[in-house]
């Protein structure tokens, strides 16, 4: 495939949704593109603002918190998979509204607790904790949110 065709294809790929540099690189490698050409295409995408790591991280964190209701640990892990620097991850995670973050966890707890209605109370709470932990929330916050369920 010609260089211009590849560049056009990658512009469309990046315009469809925010992408990380790692995603673009993986896509180009899967197309058997020469490593030198990959670097050149990525540089052009950055220069033309199709690729922007800060913007990617900001939108990724915001969408995972607001739509998927992920916790900090799961977000960090997912962004590390995109080879994003930890300083950029930390900078965006610090912007998460703590009140919204807690509301997300309360919502998750209420919804999951209702879904587990057929289990005995002790197993129900254990499953609830495990689920919330799997979503990337810290155990102290989980304990705080499920405390009312333990007394019920």
Backbone bond lengths (Angstrom), bond angles and torsions (degrees), N, CA, C in turn:
res aa  C-N    CA-C-N  psi(-1)  N-CA   C-N-CA  omega(-1)  CA-C   N-CA-C  phi
1 X - - - 1.454 - - 1.532 108.51 -
2 X 1.315 116.89 139.15 1.457 121.32 -179.06 1.525 110.81 -69.76
3 X 1.334 114.30 155.37 1.459 121.69 -178.77 1.531 111.49 -56.58
4 X 1.319 118.04 -46.25 1.468 122.27 -178.83 1.531 110.69 -63.07
5 X 1.323 116.50 -38.41 1.464 120.62 178.90 1.527 110.85 -66.28
6 X 1.323 115.10 -42.11 1.471 119.54 178.10 1.525 110.69 -63.57
7 X 1.322 115.38 -44.54 1.460 119.62 -179.91 1.533 110.26 -61.12
8 X 1.302 116.84 -44.85 1.469 121.14 178.40 1.529 111.08 -60.91
9 X 1.320 115.77 -43.64 1.468 120.81 179.73 1.538 110.55 -62.46
10 X 1.324 117.17 -41.68 1.465 121.03 -179.85 1.528 111.68 -71.84
11 X 1.328 117.29 -31.80 1.470 119.82 175.19 1.529 109.40 -63.72
12 X 1.314 116.29 -43.77 1.466 120.01 177.17 1.525 111.29 -63.60
13 X 1.328 116.39 -40.58 1.463 122.48 178.72 1.528 110.40 -59.83
14 X 1.328 116.25 -42.79 1.470 120.98 -178.62 1.525 112.20 -78.68
15 X 1.326 116.89 -28.96 1.462 120.02 -178.98 1.530 111.31 -74.20
16 X 1.318 116.81 -27.21 1.458 121.33 -179.23 1.524 111.19 -63.39
17 X 1.324 116.29 -45.15 1.460 121.80 175.42 1.516 108.05 -156.65
18 X 1.324 116.50 161.90 1.469 119.84 178.61 1.514 109.91 -60.93
19 X 1.308 116.31 136.43 1.460 121.97 179.81 1.519 109.61 -126.87
20 X 1.318 114.44 153.15 1.455 119.60 172.33 1.525 108.16 -89.35
21 X 1.295 115.31 160.01 1.465 120.73 177.43 1.527 109.62 -59.09
22 X 1.301 116.09 -37.53 1.464 121.73 -179.78 1.534 111.16 -63.20
23 X 1.325 116.83 -41.03 1.471 120.20 178.24 1.523 111.39 -61.52
24 X 1.338 115.81 -44.23 1.463 120.59 -179.40 1.525 109.72 -64.70
25 X 1.317 115.46 -43.07 1.471 119.83 179.45 1.528 110.97 -61.74
26 X 1.321 116.85 -44.27 1.475 120.91 178.23 1.526 111.44 -60.91
27 X 1.319 115.80 -42.80 1.461 121.01 179.92 1.531 110.26 -61.79
28 X 1.322 116.62 -44.57 1.464 120.57 -179.73 1.532 111.41 -67.98
29 X 1.317 116.79 -38.37 1.472 119.71 177.46 1.528 110.51 -64.44
30 X 1.319 116.70 -37.10 1.462 120.63 178.76 1.526 111.02 -66.20
31 X 1.336 115.63 -22.02 1.463 120.62 178.43 1.540 111.26 -93.03
32 X 1.314 116.06 8.32 1.467 123.47 178.08 1.537 112.68 61.27
33 X 1.321 115.37 40.54 1.466 120.65 179.00 1.523 108.88 -84.82
34 X 1.307 116.36 143.00 1.464 123.85 179.75 1.543 109.88 -61.07
35 X 1.341 118.29 136.85 1.471 121.12 -178.17 1.530 114.18 -55.15
36 X 1.334 117.57 -36.84 1.467 119.72 178.47 1.528 110.66 -65.25
37 X 1.315 115.24 -39.65 1.453 120.57 179.54 1.536 110.42 -68.80
38 X 1.331 116.72 -35.38 1.468 120.92 177.12 1.524 109.65 -59.68
39 X 1.331 116.57 -48.81 1.466 121.22 -179.63 1.529 111.02 -59.99
40 X 1.308 116.17 -40.79 1.465 121.34 -179.60 1.529 110.90 -65.59
41 X 1.317 116.85 -44.32 1.468 121.16 179.69 1.526 110.36 -64.50
42 X 1.324 116.84 -43.58 1.468 120.60 179.66 1.529 110.19 -62.35
43 X 1.320 117.55 -42.09 1.473 120.55 177.74 1.530 111.10 -60.74
44 X 1.328 116.92 -43.21 1.467 120.05 179.23 1.525 110.84 -64.83
45 X 1.320 116.88 -40.29 1.465 120.30 178.68 1.527 110.83 -63.60
46 X 1.325 116.80 -39.12 1.469 120.67 177.65 1.526 110.47 -66.40
47 X 1.333 116.73 -45.77 1.462 121.32 -178.50 1.525 112.15 -62.41
48 X 1.322 116.72 -33.91 1.461 121.06 -179.72 1.534 111.66 -92.71
49 X 1.318 116.13 8.66 1.464 124.52 175.80 1.533 114.01 64.02
50 X 1.298 117.10 27.60 1.468 120.52 171.36 1.527 109.29 -80.94
51 X 1.320 115.85 -29.90 1.467 122.39 177.63 1.519 108.15 -116.84
52 X 1.337 115.49 126.55 1.450 120.73 178.46 1.532 106.86 -149.39
53 X 1.324 115.92 109.04 1.468 120.49 -174.95 1.516 112.23 -61.12
54 X 1.334 117.52 -42.65 1.464 120.28 -179.49 1.525 111.22 -60.34
55 X 1.313 115.19 -46.36 1.462 120.26 179.99 1.527 110.94 -63.80
56 X 1.327 115.87 -40.72 1.464 120.26 178.20 1.526 110.97 -60.05
57 X 1.328 116.44 -49.09 1.471 120.71 -177.88 1.520 110.44 -63.51
58 X 1.324 116.94 -43.49 1.463 121.08 -179.54 1.532 111.07 -59.63
59 X 1.310 116.74 -48.87 1.463 120.29 -179.20 1.527 111.96 -69.07
60 X 1.322 116.56 -37.09 1.467 120.98 179.06 1.529 109.99 -61.22
61 X 1.339 115.93 -50.58 1.469 120.44 -178.31 1.529 109.97 -62.21
62 X 1.319 116.34 -47.72 1.464 120.20 -178.29 1.529 111.37 -59.83
63 X 1.326 116.68 -44.41 1.469 118.87 -177.81 1.523 112.16 -69.26
64 X 1.316 117.47 -37.84 1.463 119.45 -179.38 1.525 111.50 -69.97
65 X 1.320 117.23 -33.61 1.467 120.33 178.17 1.527 110.34 -74.64
66 X 1.331 116.98 -46.88 1.463 120.59 -173.08 1.527 114.36 -81.46
67 X 1.315 117.76 -32.72 1.460 119.73 -175.74 1.526 112.78 -102.51
68 X 1.309 117.08 -49.06 1.465 120.69 -177.24 1.526 112.33 -88.87
69 X 1.331 115.74 -16.51 1.472 122.83 -178.92 1.529 111.72 59.35
70 X 1.323 115.16 44.04 1.465 120.62 177.91 1.521 109.79 -79.85
71 X 1.340 114.80 154.93 1.446 121.72 174.50 1.525 110.63 -90.40
72 X 1.313 114.38 172.01 1.464 121.73 -175.52 1.530 113.26 -57.94
73 X 1.315 116.80 -44.48 1.476 119.68 -176.54 1.535 111.75 -62.39
74 X 1.317 117.10 -42.74 1.459 120.51 -178.82 1.529 110.72 -68.40
75 X 1.320 117.07 -37.20 1.465 121.13 177.16 1.526 109.85 -64.30
76 X 1.334 116.37 -46.19 1.471 120.40 178.71 1.531 111.08 -58.14
77 X 1.315 115.13 -44.74 1.468 120.29 -178.80 1.527 111.26 -63.46
78 X 1.320 116.74 -43.30 1.465 120.83 -179.47 1.527 110.96 -65.58
79 X 1.317 117.14 -40.75 1.463 120.02 179.48 1.526 111.20 -71.03
80 X 1.312 117.05 -33.12 1.469 120.01 175.86 1.526 109.66 -64.35
81 X 1.311 116.58 -33.27 1.462 121.39 176.77 1.540 110.98 -64.04
82 X 1.325 116.04 -27.23 1.468 121.58 176.29 1.533 111.38 -87.09
83 X 1.337 116.40 5.60 1.470 123.35 179.80 1.526 112.63 61.21
84 X 1.323 115.89 39.15 1.463 122.25 177.43 1.521 108.09 -86.99
85 X 1.323 116.81 140.28 1.468 121.17 -179.99 1.520 110.48 -64.37
86 X 1.331 115.54 142.34 1.471 119.65 -176.52 1.526 111.90 -63.97
87 X 1.334 118.31 -29.49 1.467 120.07 179.19 1.526 110.32 -64.97
88 X 1.331 117.56 -39.49 1.464 121.30 178.45 1.531 110.29 -67.38
89 X 1.321 116.01 -38.40 1.469 120.88 178.71 1.529 109.59 -63.88
90 X 1.320 116.27 -49.11 1.464 121.35 -178.25 1.522 110.93 -60.84
91 X 1.324 116.38 -42.48 1.466 121.21 -179.64 1.537 111.07 -57.46
92 X 1.318 117.09 -42.70 1.468 120.20 -179.07 1.526 112.42 -77.51
93 X 1.318 116.75 -34.64 1.476 119.56 179.72 1.524 110.43 -66.40
94 X 1.314 116.44 -32.77 1.468 119.70 177.84 1.532 111.89 -67.02
95 X 1.312 117.24 -18.26 1.468 121.57 179.32 1.533 112.78 -83.75
96 X 1.327 117.44 -8.38 1.467 120.82 179.89 1.521 109.04 -65.03
97 X 1.320 115.93 132.36 1.463 121.80 178.10 1.532 108.46 -70.45
98 X 1.346 117.80 115.39 1.472 120.15 -177.47 1.523 113.61 -58.99
99 X 1.326 116.36 -33.37 1.464 119.82 -179.96 1.533 110.35 -67.79
100 X 1.329 116.56 -44.17 1.460 120.91 178.49 1.527 110.41 -65.21
101 X 1.326 116.13 -39.50 1.462 122.37 179.43 1.527 110.21 -59.10
102 X 1.337 115.82 -45.59 1.468 120.79 179.32 1.531 110.81 -68.06
103 X 1.335 117.10 -40.40 1.473 120.86 178.06 1.526 110.43 -60.36
104 X 1.319 116.27 -38.63 1.467 120.13 177.59 1.525 110.39 -60.10
105 X 1.318 116.00 -44.75 1.459 120.24 -178.33 1.533 111.03 -66.89
106 X 1.307 117.28 -38.90 1.467 121.19 177.14 1.528 109.67 -63.17
107 X 1.328 116.44 -43.48 1.467 121.10 178.39 1.532 110.53 -60.33
108 X 1.316 116.02 -46.37 1.471 121.61 179.37 1.529 109.87 -60.22
109 X 1.339 116.65 -44.81 1.462 121.32 -178.59 1.528 110.77 -61.20
110 X 1.328 116.69 -46.49 1.469 120.16 -178.81 1.525 111.31 -63.03
111 X 1.317 115.69 -45.85 1.463 120.26 -177.52 1.532 111.32 -65.02
112 X 1.320 116.53 -48.00 1.467 120.62 -177.23 1.530 110.50 -67.98
113 X 1.324 116.80 -38.17 1.461 120.63 -179.44 1.538 110.25 -60.59
114 X 1.325 116.52 -41.52 1.471 120.42 177.48 1.528 110.98 -65.09
115 X 1.329 116.97 -37.76 1.467 120.93 -179.54 1.527 112.25 -66.05
116 X 1.318 116.55 -26.71 1.465 121.27 -176.31 1.532 112.24 -96.63
117 X 1.320 117.56 24.55 1.460 122.16 -173.56 1.528 114.17 -59.70
118 X 1.327 118.49 -25.03 1.459 120.88 -175.75 1.532 113.46 -84.94
119 X 1.316 118.36 -2.31 1.473 121.44 -179.23 1.525 111.02 -93.75
120 X 1.337 116.54 154.42 1.474 119.32 173.04 1.535 109.52 -63.24
121 X 1.321 117.85 152.41 1.473 121.98 -173.95 1.540 114.97 -52.02
122 X 1.336 117.90 -41.80 1.468 119.10 -177.09 1.537 111.18 -68.51
123 X 1.332 116.91 -41.87 1.462 120.37 178.54 1.529 110.84 -69.08
124 X 1.308 114.98 -35.00 1.463 120.77 179.44 1.532 110.02 -60.61
125 X 1.327 115.86 -46.50 1.463 120.40 -179.96 1.531 111.47 -67.29
126 X 1.308 116.53 -38.92 1.466 120.51 179.07 1.525 110.56 -63.67
127 X 1.313 116.40 -44.55 1.471 120.68 178.27 1.528 110.69 -63.53
128 X 1.317 115.32 -40.01 1.459 120.75 179.80 1.530 110.50 -62.35
129 X 1.327 116.15 -46.90 1.472 120.60 178.03 1.526 110.97 -60.97
130 X 1.306 116.25 -45.38 1.465 120.69 -179.01 1.524 111.15 -61.59
131 X 1.317 116.23 -42.47 1.461 120.81 -179.53 1.529 110.70 -62.87
132 X 1.324 116.06 -45.56 1.455 120.68 -178.69 1.533 110.87 -66.79
133 X 1.308 115.97 -36.95 1.466 120.49 177.89 1.530 109.98 -66.91
134 X 1.338 116.22 -39.17 1.456 121.09 178.95 1.540 110.95 -63.81
135 X 1.317 116.50 -29.89 1.462 120.41 177.95 1.530 112.41 -78.12
136 X 1.331 117.15 -1.99 1.461 120.94 172.84 1.515 116.32 97.93
137 X 1.311 117.62 16.61 1.467 119.97 178.61 1.523 110.58 -90.25
138 X 1.341 115.80 152.74 1.459 121.59 179.28 1.520 110.55 -77.55
139 X 1.325 115.50 144.41 1.456 120.84 -176.54 1.535 113.58 -60.09
140 X 1.345 120.87 -40.64 1.476 118.20 178.25 1.531 113.01 -58.75
141 X 1.321 117.14 -39.64 1.468 120.18 178.41 1.524 110.71 -69.80
142 X 1.315 116.63 -38.53 1.466 121.19 177.27 1.520 109.68 -60.14
143 X 1.332 116.17 -48.64 1.473 121.31 -179.76 1.528 110.76 -57.93
144 X 1.323 115.62 -41.62 1.462 120.62 -179.17 1.534 111.17 -64.47
145 X 1.328 116.51 -42.40 1.461 121.25 -176.98 1.525 112.18 -72.22
146 X 1.328 118.02 -34.95 1.474 118.98 -177.01 1.522 113.19 -91.66
147 X 1.319 117.39 0.53 1.467 120.34 179.46 1.542 112.79 -53.91
148 X 1.334 119.39 -43.32 1.480 118.84 177.52 1.533 113.70 -60.31
149 X 1.325 116.52 -31.41 1.474 120.60 -179.55 1.534 110.90 -73.50
150 X 1.310 116.34 -29.47 1.479 120.10 179.95 1.520 110.44 -70.62
151 X 1.326 116.91 -29.72 1.459 121.20 -177.98 1.530 111.57 -86.35
152 X 1.315 116.08 -12.51 1.486 119.62 -177.56 1.499 112.46 -76.27
